[in-house]
Amino acid sequence: MNQQYRKWFNDMAGRWDSIHPPYVKERLREIIFSIDLPPEGKILDVGTGTGIMIPLLLERLGPNGEVWALDIAEKMLEAARAKVSDSRVRFVHADVMDIPAEEGTFDAVVCNSCVPHFPDKPGSLRELFRVTKPGGMIIICHADSRDYINNRHRKIGGLVANDMIPEAGEMQAMLEEAGFSGVRVTDGRDRFIALAKKE
């Protein structure tokens, strides 16, 4: 487990919700509701943080669906757990490089606002490919533009100063090298989305 990132995000957990503008949740709703997710599927919410994506995923799921909310920082998970009381959610304290799930566990893997913080992006994507079911998908999303997010990380500095969203071609190449196919990247003025399938 990457202890530097674990500490950084644990230190940020108490004020995480206050630093995100209100429009973020609505944009994430637009993104997640524009994607065809299986209502009875099992979804991995990578870097769940304080849980902004969990209620949106639960809305999409039926009674037999399940969300695994994974984060490297246990204080982030504590904040998420305090907001959500639903038997369909399982909270998992783990690193994206070592997910405690068998191969082909998830129908969909959602990475909201976390890929820039993967120290080993290619290795992390390979691990996400491993736990995705054949026929399943990966959804990488941000509720702001790539330029906005990258500039914000430079401004924050320190550990995250160089945590960048790759440009579209590089993102596509990394996903394909991890094993995914059918990659579609939207590098928009108010959002960044990368979708891909595991054949």
C-alpha positions as CSV (number, residue, x, y, z in Angstrom):
1,M,0.0,0.0,0.0
2,N,1.3,3.4,-0.9
3,Q,1.7,5.1,2.5
4,Q,2.4,8.6,1.1
5,Y,-1.0,8.7,-0.7
6,R,-2.7,7.0,2.2
7,K,-1.5,9.7,4.6
8,W,-2.2,12.6,2.2
9,F,-5.8,11.5,1.6
10,N,-6.4,10.6,5.3
11,D,-5.2,14.2,6.2
12,M,-7.7,15.6,3.6
13,A,-10.7,13.5,4.6
14,G,-12.2,16.0,7.1
15,R,-12.4,18.8,4.6
16,W,-12.7,16.9,1.3
17,D,-16.4,17.6,0.8
18,S,-16.0,21.3,1.4
19,I,-13.5,21.8,-1.4
20,H,-15.7,20.4,-4.2
21,P,-18.2,22.7,-5.9
22,P,-21.9,21.8,-5.8
23,Y,-22.0,21.2,-9.6
24,V,-19.7,18.2,-9.3
25,K,-22.4,15.8,-8.1
26,E,-24.8,16.9,-10.8
27,R,-22.2,16.4,-13.6
28,L,-21.4,13.0,-12.2
29,R,-25.1,12.1,-12.2
30,E,-25.2,13.1,-15.9
31,I,-22.2,11.0,-16.7
32,I,-23.2,7.9,-14.8
33,F,-26.8,8.0,-16.0
34,S,-25.6,8.2,-19.6
35,I,-23.9,4.8,-19.3
36,D,-25.7,1.5,-19.6
37,L,-25.0,-0.3,-16.3
38,P,-26.4,-3.7,-15.4
39,P,-29.0,-3.1,-12.7
40,E,-28.2,-6.4,-10.9
41,G,-24.5,-6.0,-11.4
42,K,-21.5,-5.7,-9.1
43,I,-19.7,-2.4,-9.4
44,L,-16.3,-1.4,-8.1
45,D,-16.1,2.3,-7.1
46,V,-12.3,2.9,-7.1
47,G,-11.1,5.8,-4.9
48,T,-14.5,6.2,-3.5
49,G,-13.3,9.0,-1.2
50,T,-16.1,10.3,1.0
51,G,-18.6,8.5,-1.2
52,I,-19.9,11.0,-3.7
53,M,-20.5,8.3,-6.3
54,I,-22.1,5.7,-4.1
55,P,-25.7,7.1,-4.0
56,L,-25.6,7.6,-7.8
57,L,-24.6,4.0,-8.3
58,L,-27.2,2.7,-5.9
59,E,-29.9,4.6,-7.9
60,R,-28.8,2.7,-11.0
61,L,-28.8,-0.7,-9.2
62,G,-31.7,-3.1,-8.4
63,P,-32.1,-4.9,-5.1
64,N,-29.5,-7.5,-6.1
65,G,-26.9,-5.1,-7.3
66,E,-23.8,-4.4,-5.2
67,V,-21.2,-1.6,-4.9
68,W,-17.7,-2.2,-3.6
69,A,-16.4,1.2,-2.4
70,L,-12.6,1.0,-2.3
71,D,-10.2,3.5,-1.0
72,I,-6.6,3.6,0.2
73,A,-7.4,6.0,3.0
74,E,-9.4,4.6,5.9
75,K,-10.6,8.1,7.0
76,M,-12.1,8.6,3.6
77,L,-14.0,5.3,4.0
78,E,-15.2,6.3,7.5
79,A,-16.7,9.5,6.1
80,A,-18.3,7.6,3.3
81,R,-19.7,4.9,5.6
82,A,-21.2,7.7,7.8
83,K,-23.3,8.8,4.9
84,V,-24.5,5.5,3.5
85,S,-26.5,2.8,5.2
86,D,-27.3,0.3,2.5
87,S,-26.7,-3.5,2.6
88,R,-25.7,-3.3,-1.1
89,V,-22.5,-1.5,-0.3
90,R,-19.3,-3.1,0.9
91,F,-16.5,-0.8,2.0
92,V,-12.9,-2.0,1.2
93,H,-9.7,-0.5,2.5
94,A,-7.2,-1.4,-0.2
95,D,-4.7,-0.1,-2.8
96,V,-5.8,-0.2,-6.4
97,M,-2.6,-2.2,-7.2
98,D,-3.8,-5.0,-4.9
99,I,-7.6,-5.4,-5.0
100,P,-8.9,-8.2,-2.7
101,A,-11.2,-9.7,-5.4
102,E,-11.0,-12.6,-7.7
103,E,-10.4,-12.3,-11.4
104,G,-13.5,-11.3,-13.3
105,T,-15.5,-10.1,-10.2
106,F,-17.0,-6.8,-11.4
107,D,-19.5,-5.9,-14.2
108,A,-18.2,-2.4,-14.1
109,V,-15.3,-0.5,-12.6
110,V,-15.8,3.2,-11.9
111,C,-12.8,5.5,-11.4
112,N,-14.0,8.9,-10.5
113,S,-11.3,11.6,-9.9
114,C,-8.7,9.0,-9.0
115,V,-6.6,7.9,-12.0
116,P,-4.2,10.9,-11.8
117,H,-3.3,9.7,-8.3
118,F,-2.3,6.2,-9.4
119,P,1.6,6.2,-9.0
120,D,1.7,3.3,-11.5
121,K,-1.1,4.0,-13.9
122,P,-0.3,1.1,-16.3
123,G,0.0,-1.4,-13.4
124,S,-3.3,-0.1,-11.8
125,L,-5.2,-0.4,-15.1
126,R,-3.9,-4.0,-15.5
127,E,-5.2,-4.8,-12.0
128,L,-8.6,-3.2,-12.8
129,F,-8.7,-5.3,-16.0
130,R,-8.0,-8.4,-14.0
131,V,-11.0,-7.9,-11.7
132,T,-13.4,-6.9,-14.5
133,K,-15.7,-9.6,-15.9
134,P,-15.5,-10.5,-19.6
135,G,-18.1,-8.2,-21.2
136,G,-17.7,-5.7,-18.4
137,M,-16.5,-2.2,-18.6
138,I,-14.3,0.5,-17.1
139,I,-15.5,4.1,-16.6
140,I,-12.9,6.8,-15.9
141,C,-14.5,10.1,-15.2
142,H,-13.9,13.7,-13.9
143,A,-16.6,16.4,-13.5
144,D,-14.2,19.0,-14.9
145,S,-12.0,19.4,-17.9
146,R,-8.6,17.7,-18.1
147,D,-6.9,21.1,-18.2
148,Y,-8.8,22.3,-15.1
149,I,-7.9,19.2,-13.0
150,N,-4.3,19.1,-14.1
151,N,-3.8,22.9,-13.3
152,R,-5.5,22.4,-10.0
153,H,-3.1,19.6,-9.0
154,R,-0.2,21.8,-10.0
155,K,-1.5,24.6,-7.9
156,I,-2.1,22.4,-4.8
157,G,1.5,21.2,-5.2
158,G,3.3,18.7,-3.0
159,L,2.5,15.1,-3.5
160,V,-0.1,15.7,-6.1
161,A,1.7,18.4,-8.1
162,N,2.4,16.0,-11.0
163,D,-0.7,13.9,-10.7
164,M,-2.1,14.5,-14.2
165,I,-5.0,13.1,-16.4
166,P,-3.2,11.8,-19.5
167,E,-4.2,13.3,-22.8
168,A,-6.7,11.3,-24.8
169,G,-4.3,9.4,-27.0
170,E,-2.2,8.3,-24.0
171,M,-5.2,7.3,-22.0
172,Q,-6.4,5.2,-24.9
173,A,-3.0,3.5,-25.3
174,M,-2.8,2.7,-21.6
175,L,-6.2,1.2,-21.5
176,E,-5.5,-0.9,-24.6
177,E,-2.1,-2.0,-23.2
178,A,-3.9,-3.1,-20.0
179,G,-6.2,-5.3,-22.2
180,F,-9.3,-3.2,-22.6
181,S,-10.8,-2.6,-26.1
182,G,-13.3,-0.3,-27.7
183,V,-11.9,2.7,-25.9
184,R,-13.8,6.0,-26.2
185,V,-12.4,9.2,-24.7
186,T,-14.3,12.5,-24.2
187,D,-12.0,15.3,-23.4
188,G,-14.6,18.0,-23.0
189,R,-14.7,21.6,-21.6
190,D,-16.5,20.5,-18.4
191,R,-15.7,16.7,-18.1
192,F,-13.3,14.0,-19.0
193,I,-14.6,10.5,-19.6
194,A,-12.8,7.3,-20.8
195,L,-14.9,4.2,-21.5
196,A,-13.6,0.8,-22.4
197,K,-14.7,-2.9,-22.5
198,K,-13.1,-6.2,-21.5
199,E,-13.9,-8.6,-24.3
